[in-house]
Amino acid sequence: MNPRYDRDKGMQMFDTVYCGDVPIPTAPGESRFIDYMLETLFGTLWADQDSLSIRDRRLLLIGAIAAIGDETTLAIQTRSALKRGELDPSQLDSISMFLTQYVGYPLGSRLHRVFSQLRAEIASAGVTR
């Protein structure tokens, strides 16, 4: 098997990136799309820790997600970043204010709302960081 395209490596990185909280939607061979995503996006790009860390990639991704206004993916990425210690809840306001200047206030308000909900979840769970 070509080392660039390794679904198992991609599955391991997928679990690392999402802290095991996001299930892999298909078994090997059921979906070419999912197999390819796992092999390339996670097995190659996310796994490349020499050029960018997971935290670096996550921050870039949060910015891109904020720009398109995808609240579901934003919550998943931010929750994983908090869980992995890549971000601290106290940093969310700074991220929200900074990104809002680039994505605009309508999308920035979505970002702020998602971050506020995540901080409330953390507070209700009694997690301090």
N, C-alpha and C positions, 0 to 999 in steps of 0.2 A: 504494500500500500504506500502511496506517495505520502511522505511525512507532512506535506502541506495540507493534505485533506484527511484528517483523522477525526471521525465523529466522536470516538471515545474521549479524546483529548478535549474536544469541544464541549461534550457533556460535562466533563469535570470542571472546565472553566465556567460554563453556564451556572453550575451549582455554586461555584466560588463567588462569582459576580452577584448572584441573587440569593446567597446565603441558604440555598436549598429551599427557599420559600416559593419559588415559581416552578411548577412542574413542567417537565419537558413534554410537549403535547402529543408526541407520536413515538412509536417504536421504530427502530432502525428499518429503513426500506419502505415505510408506509407513506412518507411524503418526501419527494425530492427536494422541495423547498426547505423543509425543516432540516433535513440531512445536510443540505448545502449551507444553510445558515450556521448550524452547529460546527461544521467542518471549517468554514472560512471565517465567519465573523468571530466565533468564540475560540475555535481551535487554532486560528492563525492570528487574527488581529488583537483580540482581548488577551490572548496568551503571550503576546510579544511584550514582555516586561522590560526589555532592553531600551526601547525607545520612549515609551510612556507607561506610567504606572496605571493600575486600575483606577486609582483616584483621579489621575489626570484625565483618563478617558471618560470617567464618570462626569467630571465637571464640564468637559466639552459636550457630552451628551445632554446634560441638564440644560445647558445653554441652547442647544439645538431644539430640544423638546419644548422649551419655553417659547421659542420662536414660532413653533407650529401650533402651540396651545393644546397639546395632548396631555390632559390632566391625569389619565390613568397611568400612562407610562412614566410621567413625571413622579407620581406617588410611588410607583414601584422602584424607580431608580433612587429616589431620595431616601426611601425607607431602607433600602439595601446599603446605601452610603452611610446612613446613621448606624445601622446595625453593625457594619464592618469597621466603624470608627474612622471612616474617611472624612466625615463631616460631623460637626457638633451642632446640636439644636440651636445654640446661640449664633451660629454662622448663617442660619437660614434667612434672617432679616437682611443681612448685608448682601447676600446673594440675590434676594428678591429685589432690593432697591437698585443694585447695580444692573441686573439684567433688564429691569423695567425700562431703563434709559435707552436700551438698544432694541427691545422688542415692542415697546409702546405700553401704554397704560391698560388697554383692554386685556392684552395677554399677560401683562404683569400682575393684574388683579387676580387672574386665575392662578398664577404662580404663588402669589401671596396666600390665597385661599387654601391651596394644597399644603403649603408649608405650615399654615396655622392649624389645619386639621392634624397634620403629623405631630406637631408639637403638643396638641391636646391629647392625642393617643399616647404619646410618651409620658406626659404628665399623669394621665389616668392610670398608666401601668406602673407608675412609681419609679421609672427609670431616670436616673440622674447621670449626667456626664459632664 
